[in-house]
Amino acid sequence: MNFTYTSNPSRVIFGSGTLSKLASELSRQNLKAPLILCTPQQISQAKHVASLLPAVSGTFSEATMHTPTHITEKALEFSKSSNSDSIISIGGGSTIGLGKAISIRTGLPHICIPTTYAGSEMTPILGETQDGRKTTRSDPKILPGTVIYDVDLTMTLPAALSATSGVNSIAHAVEALYSSTANPITTLLALEGIKSLAESLPTIVSDAASADARSKALYGAWLCASCLGTVGMALHHKLCHTLGGSFNLPHAETHTIVLPHALAYNSKAIPNDVLAKLADALPGSDGDPVKGLNVLLNSLGVKRALKDFGMKEEDVDKAAEIATSNPYYNPREIKKEEIREVIRRAVVGEEAR
Ligand code: NAD
């Protein structure tokens, strides 16, 4: 067995009620003036965080999707004028993205408190938007140093968003299984992460207050996020990036719709033992992981068509053109006509096969 595995060094505190450890975490790192970041929708959670600390330098509540640089500039000004010595981001990938953008520019330590399953907290990757163009970069310094997962904070994540955010997370682990840099350690994390989410998400949809299911889902999300941070992704992430950026589609919902189609395309090139392990992690798959994903998505009651989010069938050619214009790693050769068909199915909402 030959492989390379690079672990990303961060401190993870996981559980229920773990937010109460934030004050001691700051003092352990000798930090006294954290700037709290959130979206306008999560101001009350940010206020609660502030109330648990002896002091904060302020709260910046304008985090938004795609990390636009003009918001980052504004937050940077705020951080300087308030003499912040650290960043606390409480929220989903949008807020954590802003935290990363400030941290990489200033060198300030970044403590993440994730409240969705998107997984940005475990990666050294930052996507930013300037003048409508999204660029992505990777740098070990972008990786947040401390992550506090508190299951209690995910209880308010609406069931529908929990479902799509959870499938977004599963997508990281699925692509880790056939990554160009796949290795046995990441595979272990990926399979356990997929299993945890696939078993818990249907319970969350029927009972959003289930503490057990919430805990299992957040645990799975952490594992899948580790995969995203450790190994390279392929067709599925490329398609979602292209479709999301070019057709202004919502992040988690796009991942949810595309995943079974991307897997169906790639499954012809994935070794049978890998497909079998993936199928084992997906209840109801009968040995076929694409079926397993279809069963999961149907049980979650999520939308299956990108046209439901504004993408049109006329956009399919343009999307296929963009998605195949730059070469990237994929286990199966990228064939434009077949990729076009994958996108068409996702747009109209056909079942993946
Ligand atoms: P998000 O951060 O935009 O959150 C969606 C909405 O849900 C926001 O209004 C948010 O305030 C609200 N919300 C979040 N948690 C909540 C909770 N517990 N209760 C109630 N409301 C809550 O969405 P997301 O899916 O977490 O993140 C998507 C963004 O993250 C995208 O821009 C994506 O590109 C980025 N991302 C980056 C990476 C990376 O490694 N760089 C990884 C994953 C995602």
Boltz pocket constraint, residues with backbone or C-beta under 6 A from the ligand:
constraints:
  - pocket:
      binder: B
      contacts: [[A, 39], [A, 40], [A, 41], [A, 42], [A, 64], [A, 65], [A, 66], [A, 67], [A, 91], [A, 92], [A, 93], [A, 94], [A, 95], [A, 97], [A, 115], [A, 116], [A, 117], [A, 118], [A, 119], [A, 120], [A, 121], [A, 123], [A, 124], [A, 125], [A, 126], [A, 127], [A, 153], [A, 154], [A, 155], [A, 156], [A, 157], [A, 158], [A, 161], [A, 165], [A, 228], [A, 251], [A, 252]]
      max_distance: 6.0
